Amino acid sequence: MSPIKDLNVIYEALHTENTFSEGDIVLGTVTFTLTKEKKVSLFVKLKGDARVSWTEGSGDDDRSYSAHKRYFKVKEYLVAGGPKGTVLPQGAHCFNFSLKIPHGNMPSSFNGSHGKIIYMLEAKVSRNWRWPSAVHKELNFVSKSLSQHGQVKCPHSSSVDKKVGVFSKEQVQMSATIDRTVCSPGDTLSIVVKICNSSSKKMRPKFSLQQNVEYRASGATKTSVKTLCKMVGEMLKNSEETVSCEMKIPVNTIYTMQNCEIISVHYCLKVYLDISFAIDPELRFPLVIVPSRFALRQPGEAAGPYSALGAPSYSDFPPPAYPGGPYPVPAGPSAYGYPAPDPTQHANATCGFDSQWPQQVAPSGFSDAAFPPPSVQHQAPTAPPGFQQGEPPTCSSPFPLTHVNTVSQHKF
């Protein structure tokens, strides 16, 4: 039976969103109890890895693909190792550590159906000729590269022509406007569509938010497409209509990712007309999903503590002035550990959107629908008062941008 009991690692999370980024310092403690005097070594390790894996075909045609990318690994010994090791007395032990995340362009944490990007903190106590005892905690990492998406060019206008039948001259025209192309989870996207239907066909406007995840390995690609939200309008006849709607970005939507060699995540808002027995005209608006602290705000809007394109971190301030022994860390609003991510976070998300329509919008009101798609110190192993858990805040970040696409001259 192992003499090492109650091994635990506690860290202090940064930022209001319980996240870490490039250059941040991870501060924490390792605690454990020895049931008798033992010679041991202790280290903490922090690393970031991306992995993908999937299988295609079946039977004799079965083929597997996998890839791995290591972004960094930092390690610190808290109790010296080696043949001599360090003899610790029976009782409770507590050691503090400080690990710095390297600078560099690294992707955010991710968990998908065919791949993961994980930033893991590990503490391990080893004994000679015995299995070591280890504990792991996952960090929620948000790449600072997302701040570069604060300004995104407006999508170009586009048009589509089509004919149904040889002699028909009937046509439909559609234009769509969205108020932003950069959003945060929980934001509400405003959409206005103008439709001119001079045909005899009935049609129904529809909107959908789509997520496209691409996994890459050994020259092969695996793509996963999900519809996170869908909104459906009422049937329109021969008329001119202006329809407005508001679509809420689900709060558990993962961020856009473009800086990983083996995984990428993109979003698109699809606006289209569902026309019976005809090819549906559609418009696609690329969207970028970023944390609220990286998003631009409208003039005069109240800014949160991390509303600028970069948030303060421990790497922006002098080293903390606390003794080298067990933590006397003061409690504060930023002193809490980040809980493990919800394992269902990246499953088919349930759309949580509002369906609010301006009063002036007449017959074409909408109904919405959701589609789930190294000194040694000794003290009692109690968590420091500054380490506690908290819930992430609600994200909200409007953008002063207007973007228009058009579809015109659809002949029937």
C-alpha positions as CSV (number, residue, x, y, z in Angstrom):
1,M,0.0,0.0,0.0
2,S,1.4,3.4,-1.0
3,P,2.4,5.7,1.9
4,I,1.4,8.7,-0.3
5,K,-2.1,9.9,0.5
6,D,-4.4,12.7,-0.6
7,L,-2.1,14.0,-3.4
8,N,-3.6,17.1,-4.9
9,V,-2.6,20.1,-7.1
10,I,-4.4,23.5,-6.9
11,Y,-3.7,26.4,-9.2
12,E,-4.9,30.0,-9.4
13,A,-6.7,30.8,-12.6
14,L,-6.3,34.1,-14.5
15,H,-8.8,36.5,-16.1
16,T,-12.5,36.8,-15.5
17,E,-13.1,33.8,-17.8
18,N,-10.9,31.4,-15.8
19,T,-8.4,31.1,-18.7
20,F,-4.7,31.2,-19.4
21,S,-2.9,32.5,-22.5
22,E,0.6,32.7,-23.9
23,G,3.1,34.2,-21.4
24,D,0.9,33.7,-18.3
25,I,2.4,32.3,-15.1
26,V,0.6,29.4,-13.5
27,L,0.8,29.6,-9.7
28,G,-0.2,26.8,-7.4
29,T,0.5,24.3,-4.6
30,V,1.0,20.6,-4.4
31,T,-0.2,18.9,-1.2
32,F,0.0,15.3,0.0
33,T,0.3,13.3,3.2
34,L,2.9,10.6,4.1
35,T,1.8,7.8,6.4
36,K,5.5,7.2,7.3
37,E,8.9,8.7,6.6
38,K,9.9,8.1,3.0
39,K,12.6,9.1,0.4
40,V,10.7,10.7,-2.5
41,S,11.0,13.2,-5.4
42,L,8.3,15.6,-6.5
43,F,7.9,17.6,-9.7
44,V,5.2,19.6,-11.5
45,K,4.9,19.6,-15.3
46,L,2.9,21.7,-17.7
47,K,2.4,20.8,-21.4
48,G,0.3,21.5,-24.4
49,D,-0.6,18.9,-27.1
50,A,-2.9,18.6,-30.1
51,R,-3.9,15.1,-31.3
52,V,-6.3,13.8,-34.0
53,S,-7.3,10.3,-34.9
54,W,-10.0,8.7,-37.0
55,T,-10.6,5.6,-39.1
56,E,-12.1,5.3,-42.6
57,G,-13.5,2.3,-44.4
58,S,-14.2,-1.1,-43.0
59,G,-12.8,-4.6,-43.2
60,D,-9.8,-5.0,-45.5
61,D,-10.3,-1.4,-46.7
62,D,-10.0,-0.1,-43.1
63,R,-7.4,2.7,-42.7
64,S,-6.5,4.8,-39.7
65,Y,-5.1,8.4,-39.6
66,S,-3.5,10.1,-36.6
67,A,-1.3,13.1,-35.9
68,H,0.3,14.8,-32.9
69,K,1.7,18.2,-32.3
70,R,3.6,19.2,-29.1
71,Y,3.5,22.9,-28.4
72,F,5.5,23.1,-25.2
73,K,6.5,21.3,-22.0
74,V,7.9,23.0,-18.8
75,K,8.9,21.1,-15.7
76,E,10.1,22.0,-12.2
77,Y,11.3,19.8,-9.4
78,L,9.9,20.8,-6.0
79,V,11.7,17.9,-4.1
80,A,15.1,16.9,-5.6
81,G,15.2,13.5,-7.3
82,G,18.1,11.3,-8.2
83,P,19.5,8.2,-6.5
84,K,19.7,10.0,-3.1
85,G,16.3,11.6,-3.3
86,T,15.0,13.6,-0.4
87,V,13.8,12.0,2.9
88,L,10.5,13.6,4.1
89,P,9.0,12.9,7.5
90,Q,5.6,11.4,8.2
91,G,2.8,13.9,8.0
92,A,1.3,16.6,5.7
93,H,3.4,18.4,3.1
94,C,2.7,21.5,1.0
95,F,4.9,22.9,-1.8
96,N,4.3,25.9,-4.0
97,F,5.2,26.2,-7.7
98,S,5.4,28.7,-10.5
99,L,5.4,27.7,-14.2
100,K,5.4,30.1,-17.1
101,I,3.6,29.3,-20.3
102,P,6.0,30.1,-23.2
103,H,5.2,32.8,-25.7
104,G,4.2,31.7,-29.2
105,N,1.2,31.2,-31.5
106,M,-0.6,28.3,-29.9
107,P,-4.3,27.3,-30.4
108,S,-7.0,27.4,-27.8
109,S,-8.2,24.4,-25.9
110,F,-10.5,22.1,-27.9
111,N,-12.3,18.8,-27.6
112,G,-14.0,17.4,-30.7
113,S,-15.2,14.1,-32.1
114,H,-11.9,13.3,-33.8
115,G,-9.3,15.4,-32.0
116,K,-8.3,17.3,-28.9
117,I,-6.1,20.2,-27.9
118,I,-5.2,19.9,-24.2
119,Y,-3.1,21.9,-21.8
120,M,-2.4,19.7,-18.8
121,L,-0.8,20.4,-15.4
122,E,0.6,17.3,-13.7
123,A,2.2,16.7,-10.3
124,K,4.0,13.5,-9.6
125,V,5.6,12.0,-6.5
126,S,8.1,9.2,-7.2
127,R,9.8,6.6,-5.0
128,N,12.7,4.3,-5.9
129,W,11.5,1.0,-7.4
130,R,7.8,1.9,-6.9
131,W,5.0,3.1,-9.1
132,P,4.7,6.9,-8.8
133,S,1.6,8.7,-7.6
134,A,0.3,11.4,-10.0
135,V,-2.5,13.9,-10.3
136,H,-3.6,15.9,-13.4
137,K,-5.5,19.1,-13.9
138,E,-6.6,20.5,-17.3
139,L,-6.2,24.2,-18.0
140,N,-8.5,26.2,-20.1
141,F,-6.2,27.9,-22.6
142,V,-7.4,30.8,-24.9
143,S,-5.0,31.8,-27.7
144,K,-4.1,35.5,-27.9
145,S,-4.1,35.2,-31.6
146,L,-7.9,35.5,-31.4
147,S,-7.4,39.2,-30.6
148,Q,-6.3,39.7,-34.3
149,H,-9.9,38.9,-35.3
150,G,-11.2,42.0,-33.7
151,Q,-11.6,43.6,-37.1
152,V,-12.8,41.5,-40.0
153,K,-13.5,42.8,-43.5
154,C,-17.1,42.9,-44.6
155,P,-18.1,40.0,-47.0
156,H,-18.4,41.0,-50.6
157,S,-21.8,41.3,-52.2
158,S,-22.8,38.4,-54.3
159,S,-25.6,37.5,-56.7
160,V,-27.1,34.3,-58.2
161,D,-29.1,33.9,-61.4
162,K,-31.2,30.8,-62.2
163,K,-34.0,29.8,-64.4
164,V,-36.8,27.3,-64.0
165,G,-38.4,26.3,-67.3
166,V,-37.6,27.6,-70.7
167,F,-40.1,30.5,-71.2
168,S,-40.6,31.7,-67.6
169,K,-39.5,35.2,-66.8
170,E,-40.5,35.2,-63.2
171,Q,-37.8,36.1,-60.7
172,V,-37.0,36.7,-57.0
173,Q,-34.6,39.1,-55.4
174,M,-33.1,38.8,-51.9
175,S,-30.6,40.9,-50.0
176,A,-29.4,40.3,-46.4
177,T,-27.7,42.5,-43.8
178,I,-26.0,41.4,-40.6
179,D,-24.8,43.8,-37.9
180,R,-21.4,42.1,-37.3
181,T,-19.1,39.3,-38.5
182,V,-17.2,39.0,-35.2
183,C,-19.2,37.6,-32.2
184,S,-18.8,36.1,-28.8
185,P,-20.7,33.2,-27.3
186,G,-24.0,34.6,-25.9
187,D,-24.1,37.6,-28.3
188,T,-27.2,38.2,-30.4
189,L,-26.7,38.6,-34.1
190,S,-29.2,40.9,-35.9
191,I,-30.3,40.0,-39.4
192,V,-32.4,42.0,-41.9
193,V,-33.6,40.4,-45.2
194,K,-35.3,42.1,-48.1
195,I,-37.2,39.9,-50.5
196,C,-38.9,40.8,-53.7
197,N,-40.9,37.9,-55.0
198,S,-42.4,38.6,-58.4
199,S,-42.9,34.9,-59.1
200,S,-45.9,32.7,-58.6
201,K,-44.0,30.4,-56.2
202,K,-44.3,30.4,-52.4
203,M,-41.1,30.5,-50.4
204,R,-39.9,30.5,-46.8
205,P,-36.8,32.4,-45.5
206,K,-34.5,30.4,-43.3
207,F,-31.4,31.1,-41.3
208,S,-28.8,28.6,-39.8
209,L,-25.5,28.9,-37.9
210,Q,-23.1,26.2,-39.0
211,Q,-19.9,25.0,-37.5
212,N,-17.2,23.4,-39.7
213,V,-14.4,21.5,-37.9
214,E,-11.6,20.1,-40.1
215,Y,-9.1,17.4,-38.9
216,R,-5.9,16.8,-40.8
217,A,-3.4,13.9,-40.7
218,S,-1.1,12.2,-43.2
219,G,-2.4,14.2,-46.1
220,A,-6.0,13.2,-45.4
221,T,-8.9,15.4,-44.1
222,K,-11.9,14.6,-42.0
223,T,-14.6,17.2,-41.8
224,S,-17.4,17.6,-39.3
225,V,-20.3,20.0,-40.0
226,K,-22.9,20.9,-37.4
227,T,-25.9,23.2,-37.4
228,L,-25.8,25.0,-34.1
229,C,-28.9,27.1,-34.6
230,K,-31.8,27.3,-37.1
231,M,-34.6,29.8,-37.5
232,V,-37.5,29.4,-39.9
233,G,-39.8,32.2,-41.3
234,E,-43.4,32.1,-42.4
235,M,-44.4,31.3,-46.0
236,L,-44.2,34.3,-48.4
237,K,-46.3,34.7,-51.5
238,N,-46.0,37.2,-54.4
239,S,-44.9,40.3,-52.6
240,E,-42.1,42.5,-51.3
241,E,-41.2,41.9,-47.7
242,T,-38.6,43.1,-45.2
243,V,-37.9,40.5,-42.5
244,S,-35.9,41.0,-39.3
245,C,-34.7,38.5,-36.8
246,E,-32.3,38.0,-34.0
247,M,-30.2,34.9,-33.5
248,K,-28.3,34.3,-30.2
249,I,-24.9,32.6,-30.5
250,P,-25.1,29.5,-28.1
251,V,-23.1,30.2,-24.9
252,N,-21.2,27.0,-25.2
253,T,-19.9,27.7,-28.7
254,I,-16.2,27.1,-29.0
255,Y,-14.0,29.8,-30.5
256,T,-12.8,30.1,-34.1
257,M,-9.5,28.3,-34.6
258,Q,-7.1,28.9,-37.5
259,N,-3.6,28.5,-36.0
260,C,-3.4,24.8,-35.5
261,E,-1.8,22.6,-38.1
262,I,-4.1,19.6,-37.6
263,I,-7.4,21.1,-36.4
264,S,-9.4,24.2,-37.6
265,V,-12.8,25.5,-36.6
266,H,-14.8,27.9,-38.8
267,Y,-18.3,29.3,-38.7
268,C,-20.8,30.5,-41.3
269,L,-24.3,32.1,-41.2
270,K,-26.4,30.8,-44.0
271,V,-29.4,32.9,-45.2
272,Y,-31.6,31.2,-47.9
273,L,-35.0,30.9,-49.4
274,D,-36.7,27.5,-49.3
275,I,-38.6,27.3,-52.6
276,S,-40.5,24.2,-53.6
277,F,-39.3,22.4,-56.8
278,A,-36.5,25.0,-57.3
279,I,-32.8,25.5,-56.4
280,D,-32.8,27.5,-53.2
281,P,-30.9,30.9,-53.5
282,E,-28.6,31.4,-50.5
283,L,-26.0,33.7,-49.0
284,R,-23.2,32.8,-46.6
285,F,-21.6,35.1,-44.1
286,P,-18.3,33.9,-42.6
287,L,-18.4,34.5,-38.8
288,V,-15.6,34.6,-36.3
289,I,-16.3,33.6,-32.7
290,V,-13.9,35.1,-30.1
291,P,-13.9,35.6,-26.3
292,S,-15.7,38.8,-25.2
293,R,-12.4,40.3,-23.9
294,F,-11.0,40.2,-27.4
295,A,-14.0,41.7,-29.1
296,L,-14.5,45.3,-30.2
297,R,-17.2,47.3,-28.6
298,Q,-19.5,50.0,-29.8
299,P,-18.6,53.7,-28.9
300,G,-19.9,54.6,-25.5
301,E,-20.5,51.0,-24.4
302,A,-19.3,50.1,-20.9
303,A,-16.2,48.0,-21.1
304,G,-15.4,45.1,-18.8
305,P,-12.0,44.6,-17.1
306,Y,-10.7,42.7,-20.1
307,S,-12.4,44.5,-23.0
308,A,-9.2,45.6,-24.7
309,L,-7.4,43.4,-27.2
310,G,-5.1,42.1,-24.5
311,A,-5.9,41.2,-21.0
312,P,-3.6,41.7,-18.0
313,S,-1.8,38.7,-16.8
314,Y,0.8,37.8,-14.2
315,S,3.4,38.1,-17.0
316,D,2.5,41.9,-17.2
317,F,3.4,42.6,-13.5
318,P,6.5,42.2,-11.2
319,P,6.9,38.8,-9.6
320,P,4.5,38.2,-6.6
321,A,5.9,39.1,-3.2
322,Y,5.1,36.0,-1.2
323,P,7.5,33.8,0.8
324,G,8.9,30.6,-0.8
325,G,7.1,28.4,1.6
326,P,3.4,27.4,1.7
327,Y,1.0,29.9,0.2
328,P,-0.4,32.8,2.1
329,V,-2.3,33.8,-1.0
330,P,-4.8,36.5,-0.5
331,A,-8.4,35.8,-1.6
332,G,-9.6,37.9,-4.5
333,P,-12.1,37.9,-7.4
334,S,-9.5,36.2,-9.6
335,A,-8.4,33.6,-7.2
336,Y,-10.2,30.4,-8.1
337,G,-9.4,27.2,-9.8
338,Y,-10.8,26.5,-13.2
339,P,-13.2,23.5,-13.2
340,A,-12.8,20.7,-15.7
341,P,-14.6,21.4,-19.0
342,D,-18.0,20.0,-19.5
343,P,-17.5,16.8,-21.5
344,T,-20.5,17.6,-23.6
345,Q,-19.3,21.0,-24.5
346,H,-18.5,20.1,-28.0
347,A,-21.3,17.8,-28.7
348,N,-24.2,18.9,-30.9
349,A,-25.1,22.2,-29.2
350,T,-28.6,23.1,-28.4
351,C,-29.5,26.4,-29.8
352,G,-30.4,29.0,-27.2
353,F,-31.7,31.9,-29.2
354,D,-34.3,34.6,-28.9
355,S,-36.9,35.2,-31.5
356,Q,-37.7,38.9,-31.2
357,W,-39.2,40.7,-34.1
358,P,-39.6,44.5,-34.5
359,Q,-43.2,45.7,-34.5
360,Q,-43.0,47.1,-38.0
361,V,-42.3,43.7,-39.5
362,A,-45.6,42.6,-40.9
363,P,-46.9,39.4,-42.2
364,S,-43.6,37.6,-42.2
365,G,-43.0,37.0,-38.5
366,F,-40.8,34.1,-37.6
367,S,-41.0,31.0,-35.5
368,D,-37.7,29.7,-34.2
369,A,-36.6,26.1,-33.9
370,A,-33.7,24.5,-32.1
371,F,-31.6,21.8,-33.7
372,P,-29.5,19.7,-31.3
373,P,-27.3,18.9,-33.7
374,P,13.3,23.8,-4.2
375,S,13.0,24.3,-0.4
376,V,10.9,21.9,1.5
377,Q,8.2,23.3,3.7
378,H,5.7,21.4,5.8
379,Q,2.1,22.3,6.7
380,A,-1.4,20.9,6.8
381,P,-2.6,20.1,3.3
382,T,-5.4,22.6,3.2
383,A,-6.2,24.7,0.1
384,P,-5.0,28.3,0.4
385,P,-7.8,30.8,0.9
386,G,-7.3,32.4,-2.5
387,F,-8.1,29.2,-4.3
388,Q,-11.8,28.6,-4.9
389,Q,-14.0,27.9,-7.8
390,G,-16.3,30.2,-9.7
391,E,-18.6,30.3,-12.7
392,P,-17.5,32.0,-15.9
393,P,-19.3,35.3,-16.7
394,T,-21.9,35.8,-19.3
395,C,-20.3,36.9,-22.6
396,S,-21.7,39.9,-24.4
397,S,-19.9,42.0,-27.0
398,P,-21.7,44.0,-29.8
399,F,-19.7,45.2,-32.8
400,P,-20.2,48.5,-34.8
401,L,-20.0,46.8,-38.1
402,T,-22.6,46.4,-40.9
403,H,-22.3,43.8,-43.6
404,V,-24.4,43.2,-46.7
405,N,-24.7,40.5,-49.3
406,T,-27.3,40.4,-52.0
407,V,-28.9,37.7,-54.2
408,S,-30.8,39.0,-57.2
409,Q,-32.5,38.1,-60.5
410,H,-33.7,34.6,-59.7
411,K,-35.9,33.7,-62.6
412,F,-38.6,31.1,-62.7
